[in-house]
């Protein structure tokens, strides 16, 4: 009996590497039908429980389509046809709202139905592949696994599938479906003039993208300056924190520096304060009547009624934001680079000094290449984070100063803060979705192209 069980277990999964097209091509008529009638091949070969599970899933999906799914797909195409209206109730003497279609729900239910359909296509492929595996074992004279064998396999060769099932389900429900929903909004007229359920919105194709890039339009006149400032901000914020943090780590880590632990503690102390507290404090310190302007007035640098426009002048605001971000970001970089510096082999420095290399040469030939090799992936991550750095901009300047030339954006708004204004304040969800898609394209392109050209990717073991 034990040998039989081992034979069954060793047989499970042998044809698993066969692709779906080959299973359909090489399968018999029962296997091919199993792609459309789920579980048929398993039921015929007396794998009753497995076959019934496949069949129950298909029956449940068909019942869903009949009761709700076909209507959801029809509403997904039209996004609703009946608007909410007002009807006068003569008996009560006032107007009542008549129920209409909700375009947002039409879109959401349509996306859910489409994703569910794709899931059922996958399950159909698994049904056909399961039928082919059973056919293969039967033709080779192998034992056909029972339901208990399937259960045991979840603890052994199929353990990965068992452990990943629930996380994948969560990703589909809470990540993929909302992501598809938000992407599709970019192709609709869902703005402040089309707010469901009072008003319907409709499909507009690429009109929102065309408006964003149309020369001379207010949207385009806002998008390009905001994109330019976003990239400038991300580069300055990333490079300044990296360089200054690395120099600070070098200064503290050098042999002549005493009380290294104390200096590290003093700089890292700022990290212990929540970032939003620091940002709000800085906003208060640099406002028109804040401590900095008061001190400047008392010193006579500016007039008694004057103030430095740290956040009301666009150039001053951008410089102030970058400087404050340095104060926040340098301690984090110092911590990272300190660990890297302490792991650079000391023999490299000793050999360089014996060869007569100067300190700048040692830094340029040894320290900097080593640091860049290790830190480049982190720099890419920091650059991505800075492009989406909502907190610094929103809490310091709020995106201001505002401009009448821009479409609901300020001079220091990043794409992400402009997206926030368009969605939360202006209710232009379609434009917000367009900006979200464009940000993803920009970040994905820059990150992948940059990372594939780094030494960490090309020569992983160079500094081992």
N, C-alpha and C positions, 0 to 999 in steps of 0.2 A: 504493500500500500504506500509506504514511504517513497519507494522508487517511482511509483506512478505519479505521486504528487510532484516529485522533483522533475519528472519528465514534462508534466504539464507546465510547471513554472518556467522551465528552460525554453519551452515552446512559445510561451507568451511573449509577444513583441518581436518575434523573428522577422515577420514581413512588415514591421512598423516603418522601416525606412523607405518603403515603396510609396511613391507619390500618388496623389489623387488621380491624375490623368492615366497613369499606368494601371491603377486599380480598376478604373472604369474600362480601360481597353482590354486588360487581361481577364477581367472578371466574367463569370458566366451570366446568364440572363437574370438569375435571382439577385446576384450582386449588383447588376446595373439597375434593376428596379429598386433596390434598397436605397439608392441615392434619392429616390422620389417618394417611395413608401418606406418611411423610416422603420428600421428594425426588422424588416421582412426576412433578410438573410439569417439573422439571429434566431427568430422564431422558428423558421423551418429547420434549423440545426439544433433546436431544443435549448437554445440559450434564452429561456423564457423571460427572466427578469430583465436582462439587458435589452432584449427586443421590446418588451412592454414599456420600458423607460423611454426608448427612442420614439415609439409609436405615440405614447402619451404626450410627449413634447410637441409632436406634429399636430395631433388632434387639438391640443390647447392653442396652438398658433392659428390653426384654421378657424377655431371658434372665436378667437380674438379678432381675426380679420372680418368675419361675418358680422359680429356684434358691434365692432367699433373701428377696426383697422381700415376698411375700404373707405368709410366716411372720412377718417382722419387723412388718408392719402388724397382724397378729393379736395378737402379743405386746405391741405398743404399746397396744392396747385393754385387755388384761387385766393388763399389767405382770407377767406370769408366773403360773403356776398350781401348779407343783410346787416345794415347799420342799425345801431341803437337809435330809437326815436322817441318822441314825446306824444303821448295819447291823452286827450282830455277825458277825465273821469267825471261824467255828468252827475252821477249819484253823489260823489264826494265833493265835487266842485273844484278840483285842481288837476294839474297835469301829472301824469305818471310816465316813467320811462319804460318803454317796451324793450324786451330782451332782443339783443342782436348777436352777431358773431363777434368773437374776440380773436383778432388776427394773431396776437401773441400766442394764444393757446393753440390756434390752428397750426402755427409754425412749430411749436413745441411738440404737440402730439404727432405731427407728421414726421419730425426728426426721430422721435421714439419709435414710431412704426418702422421707419427705414432701418434704423439700427437693429431693431428686433428681427427684421427680415434678413439682414446680413448675418446675424447670429444663427438664425435658422438654416441659412445656406451652409454655414460652417458645420452645424450639427448634422445636416444632410450628408455632407462630405465625410464626416466621422462615421455616420451610419453605413455608408457605402464602403469605407475603408475597413470598418469592423467586419462587415459581411465578407470582404475579400480575404481578411486575415483568417476567418473561420473556414472559408473555402480552401485556402492554402493549406491549413493544417489538416483538413479532411483529406485532401488529395495526397498529402505526404504521409498519411497514416499516423499523424500526431494526435494526442489527446486534445479534445476540445475543452477549454476551460469553463468551469461552472461559475455561478454567481459568487460562490465563496472564494474561488480562485481570484476573481476580480477584486474582491474585498482585500484579500491577502496582498495582491499586487500593489495596492495603495500604500502599503507599508514598506515596499521594497522598490522594484524598478519604476513604479508609477508614483512614488512618493512626491516627486517634484510637482506633478500635476495636481495632486491632492492639496499640497500646501499653497500652490499658487492660485487655486480656483477662486477662493474668496477675495484675495486682493485684486485679481483681474476683474471680477464682478464689480467691485467697488470702483475701479478705474473706469470701466465702461459707463457705470451709472452716474458717477460724480465728476468725471473729467471729460470723457469723450463726448457724451451727449451734450453737456453744457457748452463745450468747445465748438461743436458743430453748430449748435443753436446760435452762438454769438457770431460765428463766422458768417452764417447765412443772413444775419441782420444787416450786414454790410451791403447786401444786394437787394434791400427793400427800401421803402420810403418811410421807415419808422423814425419820425422826428417829432418836434414839438407841435407840428400841425396835424399829426396823425397818431393820436394817443388812444389806444384801445382801452376799454371797450366802447368809448364814445365815438371814436372814428376808426375806420379800417385803414390799414396800410397795405401796400401791394408790392409785387416784384418790380424792380426797376433795372435789373441787370447790372451793368458796369457804370451806370450814370453817376453814382457817388464817387467812384474812382476818377471818372472823367472830370467831375467838378473839382476834385482835389488837385488835379494836375493841369486844369484848364488855364491857359495863359491869360492874365489880366483879371481873373476872378478873385473875390475877396478870400475865398478858401485857399487858393494857391498862394496869394500874397501873405497868407498867414503860415501855411505849411512850410514853405521853404525857409523863411527866417527862423521859425521854431526848430526845424530840423537842424539848421546850421548851428544854432546855439546849443542844441542838445549834444551834437557831436563835439563842439568846442569844449563844453562843460565836461563831458565824459573823458576827453583826452587830458585836459588840465587836472581834473580831480584825480584821475588814475596815476598819471605820471608824477605829479607833485607829491602825492602821499607816498609813492614808492621811493622816489629819490630821497626825499627828506627823511623818511622813516629808515631807509638803508644807511644814510649818513649818520643819523642819530645812533643807530645800532653800532656802527663802526666806531663812533666816538666813545660810546660807553664800553664797548668790548675791547678797546685797545689796552695794551699792557700798562700804560702809564696812568690809566684812570683808576682812582680809588673809590671805594664805596659803590661798586657797580650795582649791587642789589638795591641800595637806597635810591639811586637815580632811576633804575628801572621801575621801582615802586612808585616814584613820584610821577612819572609819565603815564604809567598804566592806571594810576588813580582816577584819571579822567574817564577811563573806560567803565569804571564802576558806576558812574552816574548814567542813568537812562538817557539815550540820545535825544528824545523829545524834550526832556528837561533842559539839557544843554542848549538845544536850538531855540527854545522859547526864551531862555535866559539871555542868549545872544541877541535875539530880536529886541528884547527890552533894553539891553545895554546900548545898542546902536540906533535906537529910534530917535526921532527929532528932539525929544527932551530927555533922552537917556543919559547915563553917566558920562559917556564919551563926549557927547556934545556939550554937556555942562562943564566938563574939565577944559575943553577947548575954549569955551567962552571965558572961563576964569583966567586962563593963561593969556587971553588976548589974541589968540590965533584967529578966531572968528569974532564977528560982532555979537553984541549982547542979544540981538534979535535974530541972529542968523543961526543956521544949523547945517551940518554936512549931510547931504541927501543920500545917506547910505543905502536906503531902500526905495527912494522916490526918483532917483536918477538911474536910467538903465545901465550906463557904464559903471557907475559906482556900485550899483546893486550886484552886478555880475562879479566884480572884483571882490566885494565883501563876501559874497556867498562862497567863492572859491577859497578865500583865506580862512573862513570859519570851517569849511570842510577839511582843510589841512589840519586845523587844531583837533578835529574829531578823528580823522583817519590815520594820522601819523603814528599814534601809539599802537594801533593794530599792526601796522606794517613793521614797526620796530620789534614787536614780539615775534613775528614770523621770521624776519631776517636775522634776528639774534640766534634763533635755533639753527639756521642754515650756516651762519658764520662759525658757530662753534663746532660744526661738523666738517668744515673744510680741512683737509689734512695739513698739519703743520709743516710736514716735510716739503710741501710745495713752496711755502714762504721761505723756509730756510735755504732751499736750493736757489731760489730767485735772488736772495740777498747775497749768497756766495758768488753768484754770477754778476753781481754789481747792479742789479735792477733797483731803480728808485721807487719810492712809495707810490707815485702816480702810475708808474709802469706796472707795479705789482697789482694795483687795484684794477687797471685796465686789462691786464692779461690773465689774472687769476680770479680775483674776487668777483668782478662784474660778470664775466662769462658763467661762472658757477652759479651766481645768484640768478641770472636770467634763465639759465637752464632749468633751475628748480622752480622759479617763481613765475615763468611765463604763463602756464595754465591758470595760476591764481590771478595774474594781471588781466587775462582775458575775462575771467569771472568778475573781477572788479570793474572792468570796463562795462560789461553787460549790466552789472548792478547799478552803476552810475547813470547809465542811460535811463534806467527805470527808477532812479533815486527820487521817489516822491516826497519823502519826509523832509529832506533838506530844503527843497524849493518851497514846498507848501507851508512849512512852519516858519521859515525865515522871511520870505518876501510875498508868499501867497501867489507867486507868478507875476506880481506887479513890477514896475508900474504898468497900468493898463494903457492900451493904445486904441484909438478910434480906427486906425488903419487895419487892425487885426479883427478876425472873426472870433469874438469871445476868448481872447488870449492876451496875456501880458508879455512884456519884453523879456522876462526871465522864465517864462513858462517852458518846461520841457514837453516833449510829446505826451508823456504820461500824465502830466498835470493838465495839459490842454484837453486830453481825453476825459479827465475827471470833470473839468468844467462843462464840456459838451454833453456829458451824460447826466451828471448829478444836478447841475444848474440849468442847462439849456434844454435838456431832454432830447438832444439830437443823437439818439442811440445808433443810428445808421452810420453817422460820421465817426462816432467813437469806435465802432467796430472796424471801420476802414483804417483808422489810425492804428488800432491794435494789430491788424494784419500787416500793415507796413512796418511797424516796429519789429514784429517777429521776423519778417523777411530780412530787414537790415541786420538784426542781431545774428540770425542764423548764418547769413552770408559772411559777415565779418568774422564771426567766431570760428567757423569752419575753415575759412581760407587762412586765417592767422595761425590757428593751431596746427594745421597740416604743414606749415612752414617752420615750425619751431623744432629745436633740437630735441626737446622732450618727446616729440612724436617720431622724428626721423631716426634718432640714435638714442634709444631708451637707456642703454647701458654705458653711455659714454663716461659718466663720472662715478661709476661703481668701483 
